[in-house]
Protein backbone atom coordinates (compact mmCIF):
# COMPACT_ATOMS: atom_id res chain seq x y z
CA UNK A 1 0.00 0.00 0.00
CA UNK A 2 1.45 3.32 -0.99
CA UNK A 3 1.04 6.48 1.01
CA UNK A 4 -1.84 8.90 0.18
CA UNK A 5 -1.12 10.81 -2.99
CA UNK A 6 -0.73 14.49 -3.69
CA UNK A 7 -2.32 15.65 -6.94
CA UNK A 8 -0.14 17.22 -9.50
CA UNK A 9 1.04 16.42 -12.93
CA UNK A 10 4.49 15.88 -14.28
CA UNK A 11 6.64 15.79 -17.34
CA UNK A 12 10.13 14.22 -17.34
CA UNK A 13 13.37 14.28 -19.07
CA UNK A 14 16.10 11.89 -20.24
CA UNK A 15 18.60 9.71 -21.86
CA UNK A 16 19.51 7.62 -24.83
CA UNK A 17 20.32 3.95 -24.76
CA UNK A 18 23.24 3.12 -22.49
CA UNK A 19 25.70 0.28 -22.23
CA UNK A 20 24.90 -2.26 -19.55
CA UNK A 21 28.03 -2.81 -17.48
CA UNK A 22 28.66 -5.15 -14.60
CA UNK A 23 29.48 -2.16 -12.42
CA UNK A 24 26.21 -0.45 -13.26
CA UNK A 25 24.20 -3.53 -12.36
CA UNK A 26 26.05 -4.04 -9.11
CA UNK A 27 26.15 -0.48 -7.81
CA UNK A 28 23.97 1.68 -10.02
CA UNK A 29 26.69 4.33 -9.76
CA UNK A 30 28.72 4.17 -12.98
CA UNK A 31 26.74 5.55 -15.91
CA UNK A 32 27.18 9.00 -17.47
CA UNK A 33 24.76 11.72 -16.44
CA UNK A 34 21.44 11.66 -18.25
CA UNK A 35 20.38 14.39 -20.64
CA UNK A 36 16.87 15.82 -20.79
CA UNK A 37 17.31 16.67 -24.46
CA UNK A 38 16.06 13.65 -26.35
CA UNK A 39 13.37 11.00 -26.11
CA UNK A 40 13.48 7.88 -28.25
CA UNK A 41 11.20 7.43 -31.23
CA UNK A 42 9.04 4.32 -30.86
CA UNK A 43 9.56 1.55 -33.39
CA UNK A 44 6.91 -0.56 -35.07
CA UNK A 45 3.21 -0.50 -34.28
CA UNK A 46 2.17 0.52 -30.75
CA UNK A 47 0.84 -2.41 -28.75
CA UNK A 48 -2.27 -2.19 -26.57
CA UNK A 49 -2.01 -4.09 -23.28
CA UNK A 50 -5.32 -5.20 -21.77
CA UNK A 51 -3.80 -7.85 -19.49
CA UNK A 52 -0.58 -7.52 -17.49
CA UNK A 53 2.43 -8.93 -19.34
CA UNK A 54 4.43 -11.32 -17.16
CA UNK A 55 8.21 -11.18 -17.65
CA UNK A 56 10.63 -13.94 -16.69
CA UNK A 57 14.24 -13.91 -17.80
CA UNK A 58 14.97 -11.06 -20.22
CA UNK A 59 12.48 -9.23 -22.43
CA UNK A 60 13.79 -6.77 -25.03
CA UNK A 61 10.99 -4.61 -26.38
CA UNK A 62 13.01 -3.24 -29.29
CA UNK A 63 11.81 0.29 -28.40
CA UNK A 64 8.17 -0.54 -29.11
CA UNK A 65 5.51 1.57 -27.38
CA UNK A 66 3.08 -0.25 -25.06
CA UNK A 67 -0.03 1.37 -23.66
CA UNK A 68 -2.91 0.27 -21.46
CA UNK A 69 -6.39 -0.60 -22.67
CA UNK A 70 -9.49 -2.12 -21.11
CA UNK A 71 -8.95 -2.64 -17.38
CA UNK A 72 -5.43 -1.19 -17.78
CA UNK A 73 -6.63 1.85 -19.70
CA UNK A 74 -6.46 4.32 -16.81
CA UNK A 75 -4.00 7.12 -16.20
CA UNK A 76 -5.44 8.23 -12.86
CA UNK A 77 -3.99 7.98 -9.35
CA UNK A 78 -6.28 5.28 -7.96
CA UNK A 79 -4.51 2.72 -5.78
CA UNK A 80 -4.27 -0.96 -6.67
CA UNK A 81 -4.24 -0.58 -10.44
CA UNK A 82 -2.61 -3.38 -12.37
CA UNK A 83 0.75 -2.83 -14.09
CA UNK A 84 1.46 -3.16 -17.81
CA UNK A 85 4.47 -5.35 -16.98
CA UNK A 86 5.06 -7.61 -13.97
CA UNK A 87 8.65 -8.84 -13.56
CA UNK A 88 9.34 -12.08 -11.76
CA UNK A 89 12.33 -12.41 -9.44
CA UNK A 90 15.55 -11.94 -11.44
CA UNK A 91 13.85 -10.63 -14.59
CA UNK A 92 15.13 -7.88 -16.91
CA UNK A 93 13.00 -5.54 -19.01
CA UNK A 94 14.80 -3.37 -21.52
CA UNK A 95 14.28 -1.08 -24.49
CA UNK A 96 10.60 -0.46 -23.83
CA UNK A 97 8.48 2.69 -24.10
CA UNK A 98 5.37 2.96 -21.96
CA UNK A 99 2.86 5.31 -23.53
CA UNK A 100 -0.43 6.67 -22.22
CA UNK A 101 -2.41 5.39 -20.51
CA UNK A 102 0.13 3.47 -18.43
CA UNK A 103 -1.93 2.23 -15.44
CA UNK A 104 0.59 1.31 -12.71
CA UNK A 105 3.57 0.96 -15.03
CA UNK A 106 5.96 -1.81 -14.02
CA UNK A 107 5.95 -4.02 -10.93
CA UNK A 108 9.05 -5.90 -9.80
CA UNK A 109 8.05 -8.83 -7.59
CA UNK A 110 11.68 -9.57 -6.71
CA UNK A 111 15.14 -8.52 -7.86
CA UNK A 112 14.93 -6.96 -11.32
CA UNK A 113 16.71 -4.76 -13.85
CA UNK A 114 15.01 -2.04 -15.88
CA UNK A 115 17.34 -0.97 -18.68
CA UNK A 116 16.52 1.89 -21.05
CA UNK A 117 12.84 1.88 -20.10
CA UNK A 118 10.87 5.08 -20.83
CA UNK A 119 7.58 6.34 -19.44
CA UNK A 120 5.99 8.99 -21.65
CA UNK A 121 3.12 9.68 -19.27
CA UNK A 122 3.31 8.02 -15.84
CA UNK A 123 0.00 6.69 -14.54
CA UNK A 124 -0.16 5.74 -10.85
CA UNK A 125 3.63 5.18 -10.55
CA UNK A 126 6.28 4.43 -13.14
CA UNK A 127 7.68 1.41 -11.29
CA UNK A 128 6.98 -0.28 -7.97
CA UNK A 129 9.55 -2.52 -6.28
CA UNK A 130 8.40 -5.36 -4.02
CA UNK A 131 9.94 -8.34 -2.28
CA UNK A 132 12.31 -8.39 0.71
CA UNK A 133 16.09 -8.44 0.81
CA UNK A 134 16.28 -7.86 -2.94
CA UNK A 135 18.36 -5.69 -5.29
CA UNK A 136 16.61 -3.59 -7.93
CA UNK A 137 18.47 -1.77 -10.73
CA UNK A 138 17.21 1.02 -12.97
CA UNK A 139 19.78 1.79 -15.66
CA UNK A 140 19.11 4.60 -18.10
CA UNK A 141 15.71 5.64 -19.40
CA UNK A 142 13.35 8.34 -18.20
CA UNK A 143 9.88 9.22 -17.00
CA UNK A 144 7.62 12.22 -17.40
CA UNK A 145 4.14 13.43 -16.48
CA UNK A 146 4.18 11.69 -13.09
CA UNK A 147 1.41 13.22 -11.00
CA UNK A 148 2.97 11.90 -7.80
CA UNK A 149 5.90 9.49 -7.55
CA UNK A 150 8.10 8.09 -10.30
CA UNK A 151 9.55 5.19 -8.29
CA UNK A 152 7.74 3.54 -5.37
CA UNK A 153 9.88 1.28 -3.13
CA UNK A 154 7.53 -0.98 -1.17
CA UNK A 155 9.78 -3.96 -0.59
CA UNK A 156 13.04 -4.23 1.30
CA UNK A 157 16.62 -4.23 0.09
CA UNK A 158 18.55 -1.94 -2.25
CA UNK A 159 17.35 0.16 -5.17
CA UNK A 160 20.02 1.53 -7.55
CA UNK A 161 19.01 4.21 -10.07
CA UNK A 162 21.63 5.48 -12.51
CA UNK A 163 21.69 7.47 -15.73
CA UNK A 164 18.01 8.37 -15.36
CA UNK A 165 16.20 11.68 -15.75
CA UNK A 166 12.92 12.99 -14.40
CA UNK A 167 11.04 16.27 -14.75
CA UNK A 168 7.96 17.92 -13.30
CA UNK A 169 7.15 15.35 -10.62
CA UNK A 170 6.21 15.38 -6.97
CA UNK A 171 8.67 12.76 -5.64
CA UNK A 172 11.34 11.08 -7.76
CA UNK A 173 11.72 8.02 -5.50
CA UNK A 174 9.91 7.18 -2.26
CA UNK A 175 10.45 4.53 0.36
CA UNK A 176 6.88 3.59 1.22
CA UNK A 177 5.76 5.66 4.16
CA UNK A 178 2.78 3.62 5.32
CA UNK A 179 2.86 0.11 3.86
CA UNK A 180 1.39 -2.63 6.05
CA UNK A 181 4.80 -4.37 6.00
CA UNK A 182 7.82 -2.13 6.50
CA UNK A 183 11.52 -2.79 5.91
CA UNK A 184 14.89 -1.13 5.86
CA UNK A 185 15.48 0.30 2.38
CA UNK A 186 18.70 1.54 0.79
CA UNK A 187 18.39 3.85 -2.22
CA UNK A 188 21.29 4.98 -4.45
CA UNK A 189 20.69 7.59 -7.15
CA UNK A 190 23.62 8.52 -9.35
CA UNK A 191 24.55 10.36 -12.54
CA UNK A 192 20.95 11.42 -13.07
CA UNK A 193 19.23 14.61 -14.13
CA UNK A 194 16.30 16.15 -12.29
CA UNK A 195 14.44 18.96 -14.06
CA UNK A 196 12.06 21.32 -12.28
CA UNK A 197 9.32 21.59 -11.33
CA UNK A 198 9.59 18.92 -8.70
CA UNK A 199 9.27 18.65 -4.94
CA UNK A 200 11.49 15.87 -3.56
CA UNK A 201 14.21 13.70 -5.08
CA UNK A 202 14.13 11.01 -2.39
CA UNK A 203 11.86 10.34 0.57
CA UNK A 204 13.01 7.87 3.25
CA UNK A 205 11.89 6.61 6.67
CA UNK A 206 14.50 7.19 9.35
CA UNK A 207 12.73 5.01 11.92
CA UNK A 208 13.20 1.95 9.70
CA UNK A 209 16.88 2.69 9.03
CA UNK A 210 16.46 3.80 5.40
CA UNK A 211 19.19 5.70 3.60
CA UNK A 212 19.45 7.72 0.39
CA UNK A 213 22.80 8.27 -1.32
CA UNK A 214 23.05 10.91 -4.07
CA UNK A 215 26.04 11.13 -6.41
CA UNK A 216 26.46 13.14 -9.61
CA UNK A 217 23.00 14.71 -9.56
CA UNK A 218 22.17 17.58 -11.91
CA UNK A 219 19.15 19.72 -11.09
CA UNK A 220 17.91 21.87 -13.97
CA UNK A 221 15.69 24.96 -13.73
CA UNK A 222 15.57 25.24 -9.95
CA UNK A 223 17.59 28.38 -9.26
CA UNK A 224 15.70 28.96 -6.01
CA UNK A 225 16.56 25.41 -4.88
CA UNK A 226 13.01 24.47 -3.96
CA UNK A 227 13.50 20.79 -4.80
CA UNK A 228 14.40 18.91 -1.61
CA UNK A 229 17.20 16.41 -2.31
CA UNK A 230 16.41 14.19 0.69
CA UNK A 231 13.25 14.33 2.79
CA UNK A 232 13.13 12.30 5.99
CA UNK A 233 9.92 10.84 7.41
CA UNK A 234 8.69 8.80 10.34
CA UNK A 235 7.06 5.89 8.55
CA UNK A 236 4.29 3.64 9.86
CA UNK A 237 2.45 0.43 8.99
CA UNK A 238 -1.06 1.74 9.72
CA UNK A 239 -1.78 3.58 6.49
CA UNK A 240 -1.60 6.98 8.17
CA UNK A 241 0.10 9.93 6.51
CA UNK A 242 3.79 9.83 7.57
CA UNK A 243 5.14 12.82 9.45
CA UNK A 244 8.24 14.65 8.24
CA UNK A 245 11.45 14.26 10.21
CA UNK A 246 13.74 16.90 8.73
CA UNK A 247 15.75 17.08 5.52
CA UNK A 248 19.27 17.58 4.29
CA UNK A 249 22.54 15.63 4.52
CA UNK A 250 23.38 13.95 7.82
CA UNK A 251 25.81 11.18 6.85
CA UNK A 252 23.49 8.47 8.13
CA UNK A 253 20.13 8.68 6.39
CA UNK A 254 20.74 11.37 3.75
CA UNK A 255 24.17 10.70 2.28
CA UNK A 256 25.39 13.46 -0.02
CA UNK A 257 27.22 16.76 0.05
CA UNK A 258 26.91 20.00 -1.90
CA UNK A 259 29.50 18.75 -4.39
CA UNK A 260 27.21 15.85 -5.33
CA UNK A 261 24.56 18.19 -6.71
CA UNK A 262 25.00 20.61 -9.61
CA UNK A 263 22.42 23.28 -10.44
CA UNK A 264 21.92 24.44 -14.02
Secondary structure, DSSP 4 states (H G I P E B T S, - for coil): -PPPPP---------------HHHHHHS--SPPP-SS--PPP-SS-EEESSPEEE-SEEEEEEEEEEE-GGG---S--TTPPPSEEEPTTEEEEEEEE-S--TT-EEESSSEEEEEEEESS-SS-SEEE-SSSEEEEEES-EEE--SSEEEEE-SSEEEEEES-EEEEEEEEEEE-SS-SS---EEEEEEEEEEEEEEEEEEEEEGGGT-EEEEEEEEEES-TT--SEEEEEEE--SSSPPPEEEEES--SSSEE--GGGEEE-
